[in-house]
Structures are given as structure tokens and as C-alpha cells.
Amino acid sequence: MSPQATGAVRRRVSAGVEVLHGHDDGRYPDAVTALIRGRDAVLQVDSTLSTPADLQADLVVLTQAHEDHAVALDRPGAEVHCHAADVPALASFDAMADTSGATGETLDWWRTRLRETFRFAAVPGASAFQDGASWDLGGRTVTAIHLPGHTPGHCGLHVLPDDVLILGDVDLTGFGPFYGDAGGDLAAFRSSLGRCETLPAARIVTGHHRGVITRREEYEELLARYAAVVDRRDQRVLKLLAEPRSLDELVTARILYRPHVHGPLVDVAERLTINRHLVSLQAAGAVQRCGELFQSCRPWP
């Protein structure tokens, strides 16, 4: 699939904010692009498989350095901005490939997909920003909110005066938070979810198929359900560890994907995700390790 393979469905969110929903309503491998227009400049949020190749913007601000939000960044005139913690992943093809956490033949497969499907082009000169960075577009400002965990530099963006919050891959889907690659961080994601509870906004735009949320009550309900997925994964690990198991056995049992889901990166993501839960549960005194085996310290009903 190429960036021209599917058309984006446009939706006006406010006077200055328009979103482009990609293939299958922005589900991975596609995503949602946003355009923010001021008197003096146009800011594009993310570059996806369905972002039109001729889309005109003065600058591109990435919510994260992930392949589905950083498609074909070598378009002429594209001034790319990304949080400083994610800029290293954009610096080279190898650096972006390594964010997957894959090795060996799986990494080889991923490198081919990164090149052929996502047409990733390194941006060694990407401009780095920090939490609170702001872009004045003329009568409209966009402010970065650092929400790490999905990637080290993952950010939301708040648009004023429209009061639109773009949440990137805090996407509020039923799948739940993803921190299953090399840059994922469970503790940081939990902290970011707490920050999301306090963020004001009249409208919320997510990076994938939830799209645009216009009621605060709905946002709070979806955010609570989304955060609860992390706790359910903890409980899944504890239940599996009622009897001693190795990490390999836990990966086979799964806590992230359903059994019918298969793919080269599935086991990679499961291993990284489960290991992060094990570290967290060990620190909390809920899991103990003996050699290669882990066991719950609490009886499971």
C-alpha cells in the first residue's frame, strides 16, 4: 500500500482544524492526519498512508516517531518537527527499524515492510522540541504536551482558540495502550494516562479509528476503559503465574493479542509487553523470580 493507495475522508472539527481519516477509518497501518490553519501558516499533524502526496503545509509536527505516523517524510518543502526524545529514531533508516525491538529474520522482514509499505525516509535534520513548545500560526496556536510511554517522545497537541486536543496514539481504542516495542515504557504510559485525565478540551482527536470525540463525558469514559486495559494485563499475568512459568511460556499464553492474531512482530510485542509487566509486578512485590521461572506471590482465586 502506498500513500496514494487510499483516499482520506476529510472532516471539519473546528474553524481551523480539519482531520483526514485514512483507510478503514484510520486503523493501523493507516492513521489520522490533522491540518491546522492559521492566517500565516498551515501545520500538518503526522504523515500517514492516506495523506495526499500533494498536501500543502508549512510544517509537519509528528506526535511520535512511528512508521504509521511518519510516512514519506521526504516530500519537498516539508519542515519536520518531533519531540527531542523521538528525533533519534528519525535520523536514519536503521534507527527507525530498530524501534520495533525485532532481531534476526524478523528485523529483516520489518526493514522490508518499513521501506516498501511505509516508504520511510530518514529526516536527520528534524527540528527537536520539548514539552510545552508552541507554534504560532497567526491567530491560532498549537502547543505540545509530552505524553511518553507509547514512544519516548510521544506527544499530544492542544489547538487554541479552537480548544481541540490531538492525542496521537493515546487512541482510546479497545485494544488499549501499546508499549510493546523497543521504545515503549509501561510506567511512563501510566503517568501519561493520569495527565490525560486533567487535560481540558472541547473536542478530542485520536490517532486511529476513534476519530473525533465531541463530548467530555464520552472522553472520560473512553479514557477510563483504555487505562483499565493495563490493569487487566497485570491480572492476566498474575493469573498465569498461579503456577511457575518462564517468560517464553507467558509469551505463548499471551496478554496482548488474541490467539488468532499472527504476524512476525506479535511475539516480539508480547515479550516486551509481558517483561514490562513482570518488572512492574516484581517491584510491587506481587511476583517473584526463581531462576528462569516467575510465580505470583498472591494466591489466585
C-alpha positions as CSV (number, residue, x, y, z in Angstrom):
1,M,0.0,0.0,0.0
2,S,1.3,3.4,-0.9
3,P,0.4,6.9,0.4
4,Q,-1.7,7.3,-2.7
5,A,-3.4,3.9,-2.5
6,T,-6.4,5.1,-0.4
7,G,-8.2,8.4,-0.2
8,A,-8.6,10.2,3.1
9,V,-12.1,11.2,4.3
10,R,-12.0,14.8,5.4
11,R,-13.9,16.1,8.5
12,R,-14.0,19.7,9.8
13,V,-13.5,19.6,13.5
14,S,-13.5,23.4,14.1
15,A,-12.9,26.6,12.2
16,G,-9.2,26.0,12.0
17,V,-8.8,22.2,12.4
18,E,-9.6,19.5,9.8
19,V,-8.9,15.8,10.1
20,L,-8.2,13.3,7.4
21,H,-9.3,9.8,8.3
22,G,-7.4,7.1,6.4
23,H,-8.2,3.7,5.2
24,D,-10.6,1.7,7.4
25,D,-11.3,4.9,9.4
26,G,-7.6,5.2,10.3
27,R,-7.0,1.8,11.6
28,Y,-3.3,0.6,11.6
29,P,-1.4,0.5,9.3
30,D,-3.1,3.8,8.4
31,A,-3.8,6.6,10.8
32,V,-5.3,10.1,11.1
33,T,-3.8,13.2,9.8
34,A,-4.8,16.7,11.0
35,L,-4.5,20.1,9.3
36,I,-4.4,23.2,11.4
37,R,-4.8,26.5,9.6
38,G,-3.8,30.0,10.8
39,R,-3.6,33.3,9.0
40,D,0.1,32.9,8.4
41,A,0.8,29.2,8.2
42,V,-0.6,25.6,7.9
43,L,0.6,22.9,10.3
44,Q,0.1,19.3,9.4
45,V,0.0,16.7,12.3
46,D,1.6,13.4,11.2
47,S,2.0,11.9,7.8
48,T,0.1,8.7,7.0
49,L,-0.5,6.2,4.3
50,S,-3.6,8.2,3.2
51,T,-2.1,11.6,3.4
52,P,-2.3,13.1,-0.1
53,A,1.1,13.4,-1.7
54,D,0.2,17.0,-2.8
55,L,-1.0,18.1,0.6
56,Q,0.4,21.6,1.2
57,A,1.6,22.5,4.7
58,D,4.3,24.8,6.0
59,L,5.4,22.4,8.7
60,V,4.8,18.8,9.8
61,V,4.6,18.1,13.5
62,L,4.8,14.4,14.5
63,T,3.0,13.1,17.5
64,Q,5.6,10.3,17.5
65,A,8.4,8.6,15.6
66,H,6.4,5.5,14.5
67,E,6.1,4.3,10.9
68,D,2.4,4.8,10.5
69,H,2.7,8.5,11.5
70,A,5.9,9.2,9.6
71,V,5.2,8.1,6.1
72,A,7.2,9.5,3.2
73,L,8.6,12.5,5.1
74,D,10.9,13.3,2.1
75,R,8.3,15.4,0.4
76,P,9.7,18.7,-0.9
77,G,9.3,21.6,1.5
78,A,8.3,19.5,4.4
79,E,9.8,21.1,7.6
80,V,9.5,18.2,10.1
81,H,9.3,18.8,13.9
82,C,9.3,16.0,16.5
83,H,9.9,15.8,20.3
84,A,13.6,15.6,21.2
85,A,13.2,12.1,22.6
86,D,11.9,10.7,19.3
87,V,14.2,12.7,17.0
88,P,17.0,10.0,17.1
89,A,14.5,7.4,15.6
90,L,14.1,9.7,12.6
91,A,17.8,10.2,12.0
92,S,18.4,7.1,9.9
93,F,16.6,4.1,8.4
94,D,18.4,1.7,10.8
95,A,17.3,3.8,13.8
96,M,13.7,3.6,12.8
97,A,13.9,-0.1,12.1
98,D,15.4,-0.8,15.5
99,T,12.4,0.9,17.3
100,S,10.5,-2.3,16.5
101,G,12.5,-4.3,19.0
102,A,12.9,-7.1,16.4
103,T,16.1,-9.0,15.7
104,G,17.3,-11.5,13.1
105,E,14.9,-12.6,10.3
106,T,12.0,-10.7,11.9
107,L,14.1,-7.5,11.7
108,D,14.9,-8.2,8.1
109,W,11.2,-8.6,7.4
110,W,10.4,-5.4,9.2
111,R,13.0,-3.4,7.3
112,T,11.4,-4.5,4.0
113,R,7.9,-3.5,5.2
114,L,9.2,-0.2,6.5
115,R,10.8,0.6,3.1
116,E,8.0,-0.8,0.8
117,T,4.8,-0.2,2.7
118,F,5.6,3.0,4.7
119,R,8.2,4.5,2.4
120,F,10.1,5.7,5.4
121,A,12.7,8.3,4.6
122,A,15.1,9.5,7.3
123,V,15.0,13.1,8.4
124,P,18.4,13.7,10.0
125,G,17.6,17.4,10.2
126,A,14.3,17.1,12.0
127,S,13.7,20.0,14.4
128,A,13.5,18.9,18.1
129,F,11.1,20.4,20.5
130,Q,10.3,19.9,24.2
131,D,7.1,19.7,26.3
132,G,5.3,23.0,26.1
133,A,6.7,24.0,22.7
134,S,4.3,26.2,20.8
135,W,3.7,27.2,17.2
136,D,2.0,30.5,16.3
137,L,0.2,30.1,13.0
138,G,-1.4,33.5,13.1
139,G,-4.5,33.8,15.2
140,R,-4.1,30.1,16.1
141,T,-1.5,28.4,18.3
142,V,-0.6,24.7,18.7
143,T,1.1,23.6,22.0
144,A,2.9,20.3,22.5
145,I,2.0,18.1,25.5
146,H,4.6,15.4,26.2
147,L,2.8,12.1,26.8
148,P,5.5,9.4,26.8
149,G,5.1,5.7,27.0
150,H,4.0,4.7,23.5
151,T,7.3,6.2,22.4
152,P,9.8,8.2,24.4
153,G,8.7,11.4,22.8
154,H,5.0,10.7,22.1
155,C,3.0,14.0,22.3
156,G,-0.4,15.4,22.2
157,L,-1.2,18.8,20.7
158,H,-3.6,21.4,22.0
159,V,-5.0,23.9,19.5
160,L,-6.3,27.3,20.6
161,P,-8.7,29.1,20.4
162,D,-10.4,26.0,19.0
163,D,-9.8,24.0,22.2
164,V,-9.0,20.9,20.2
165,L,-6.8,18.2,21.7
166,I,-5.0,15.9,19.4
167,L,-4.0,12.8,21.4
168,G,-2.0,10.8,18.8
169,D,-1.7,7.2,19.9
170,V,-3.3,7.6,23.2
171,D,-6.0,6.4,20.8
172,L,-8.7,5.2,23.3
173,T,-9.3,2.0,21.4
174,G,-10.5,-1.2,22.9
175,F,-7.1,-2.8,22.3
176,G,-5.6,-0.5,24.9
177,P,-2.3,1.2,25.4
178,F,0.6,-0.1,23.3
179,Y,4.1,-0.1,24.8
180,G,5.4,-3.3,23.1
181,D,8.3,-2.2,21.1
182,A,11.8,-1.0,21.9
183,G,10.8,2.5,23.0
184,G,7.7,1.5,25.0
185,D,7.5,2.3,28.7
186,L,4.8,1.0,30.9
187,A,5.4,3.3,33.9
188,A,5.6,6.4,31.6
189,F,2.3,5.4,29.9
190,R,0.6,5.1,33.2
191,S,1.8,8.5,34.1
192,S,0.7,10.0,30.8
193,L,-2.8,8.5,31.2
194,G,-3.0,10.3,34.5
195,R,-2.0,13.6,32.8
196,C,-4.7,12.9,30.1
197,E,-7.4,13.0,32.8
198,T,-6.5,16.6,33.6
199,L,-6.2,17.9,30.0
200,P,-9.1,20.3,29.1
201,A,-10.6,20.2,25.6
202,A,-13.9,20.7,23.9
203,R,-13.0,18.2,21.1
204,I,-10.6,15.3,21.1
205,V,-8.9,13.8,18.1
206,T,-7.3,10.4,18.3
207,G,-4.6,9.0,16.0
208,H,-6.6,6.0,14.9
209,H,-10.2,4.9,14.4
210,R,-11.9,6.6,17.4
211,G,-11.5,9.7,15.4
212,V,-13.2,12.8,16.8
213,I,-14.8,12.9,20.3
214,T,-17.1,15.9,21.0
215,R,-18.4,15.2,24.5
216,R,-16.2,15.4,27.6
217,E,-18.2,12.6,29.3
218,E,-17.5,10.3,26.4
219,Y,-13.8,11.2,26.5
220,E,-13.6,10.5,30.2
221,E,-15.4,7.2,29.9
222,L,-13.2,6.0,27.0
223,L,-10.1,7.1,28.8
224,A,-11.1,5.1,31.9
225,R,-11.8,2.0,29.8
226,Y,-8.5,2.4,28.0
227,A,-6.5,2.7,31.2
228,A,-8.3,-0.3,32.7
229,V,-6.8,-2.5,30.0
230,V,-3.3,-2.1,31.6
231,D,-4.7,-3.3,34.9
232,R,-6.4,-6.3,33.2
233,R,-3.0,-7.2,31.7
234,D,-1.5,-7.2,35.2
235,Q,-4.3,-9.5,36.4
236,R,-3.8,-11.8,33.4
237,V,-0.1,-12.2,34.3
238,L,-0.9,-12.9,37.9
239,K,-3.4,-15.5,37.0
240,L,-1.0,-17.2,34.6
241,L,1.6,-17.2,37.4
242,A,-0.5,-19.1,39.9
243,E,2.0,-21.8,38.8
244,P,5.6,-21.0,37.9
245,R,6.2,-20.2,34.3
246,S,9.0,-18.9,32.2
247,L,8.9,-15.8,30.0
248,D,8.7,-18.0,26.9
249,E,5.6,-19.8,28.4
250,L,4.0,-16.4,29.2
251,V,4.6,-15.2,25.6
252,T,2.9,-18.3,24.3
253,A,-0.1,-17.8,26.6
254,R,-0.3,-14.1,25.6
255,I,-1.7,-11.0,27.3
256,L,-1.7,-8.5,24.4
257,Y,-3.1,-10.1,21.3
258,R,-5.9,-12.6,20.8
259,P,-4.8,-16.2,19.9
260,H,-6.0,-15.9,16.3
261,V,-3.7,-12.9,15.6
262,H,-0.5,-13.9,14.0
263,G,2.4,-11.9,12.4
264,P,6.2,-11.6,12.6
265,L,6.1,-8.9,15.3
266,V,3.4,-10.5,17.5
267,D,5.8,-12.5,19.7
268,V,8.2,-9.5,19.8
269,A,5.5,-7.2,21.2
270,E,4.2,-9.9,23.6
271,R,7.7,-10.5,25.0
272,L,8.4,-6.8,25.5
273,T,5.0,-6.1,27.0
274,I,5.0,-9.1,29.4
275,N,8.5,-8.3,30.5
276,R,7.5,-4.8,31.4
277,H,4.6,-6.0,33.4
278,L,6.8,-8.5,35.2
279,V,9.3,-5.8,36.2
280,S,6.4,-3.7,37.5
281,L,4.8,-6.5,39.4
282,Q,8.1,-7.6,40.9
283,A,8.8,-4.0,42.1
284,A,5.3,-4.1,43.7
285,G,6.1,-7.4,45.5
286,A,3.4,-9.2,43.5
287,V,5.7,-11.5,41.5
288,Q,8.8,-13.3,42.5
289,R,11.5,-14.8,40.2
290,C,13.5,-18.0,40.8
291,G,16.0,-18.6,38.0
292,E,14.1,-18.6,34.7
293,L,10.7,-19.0,36.3
294,F,8.2,-16.4,37.7
295,Q,5.4,-17.0,40.1
296,S,2.7,-14.9,41.7
297,C,3.3,-14.0,45.4
298,R,-0.5,-13.8,45.8
299,P,-3.0,-16.7,45.7
300,W,-5.2,-16.5,42.7
301,P,-8.9,-17.2,43.5
